[in-house]
Amino acid sequence: MCSDRAEPDDTRLQRALVALKGARRARSAPEVAEEALRQALSIAPDHFEVQLAAYRFYFYNHRYADAIGFGQVLLETAARRLNISTDWRLVRPGDAAFTDIGFAPGLYLQALTACGYCHLRLGQMQTGRAMMEQAAALDPTGRFGANGILARLDAPEDC
């Protein structure tokens, strides 16, 4: 009997994608969707599509602590595609064409903003704010919402 490790990557990915279809079909049943997601992660834990699905599942189910790890992986994946530092704190606006509509710049900014948001929701204000400030510096157009979130953080609280 062959182990999953001996199975070709494309076959494992196809099996994982089939499992993810079960997660999509079960959106109204989070337990079923999460089980399908866990199955996909056990089959192909390092594949981008599976990591993205995991991030989205946890983020949109407000499970921010679970989402952060997958968001960080997506951020690092986008950084490698852009040939920039995987440490978001070291990235500067001129390091990549962040205002382009390409996949990698958008993924990077979206993941950075989302990770910052997760930290804020978890009460980790310093890290969350720093990530939002970095996203705003890299994307002055604010297409992923970092500028708006920063404005809300800086707004005086209503009495």
Summary of the structure (lengths in Angstrom):
residues: 159
radius of gyration: 17.4
end to end distance: 67.2
largest distance: 67.2
contacts: 468
relative contact order: 0.09
helix: 72%
strand: 0%
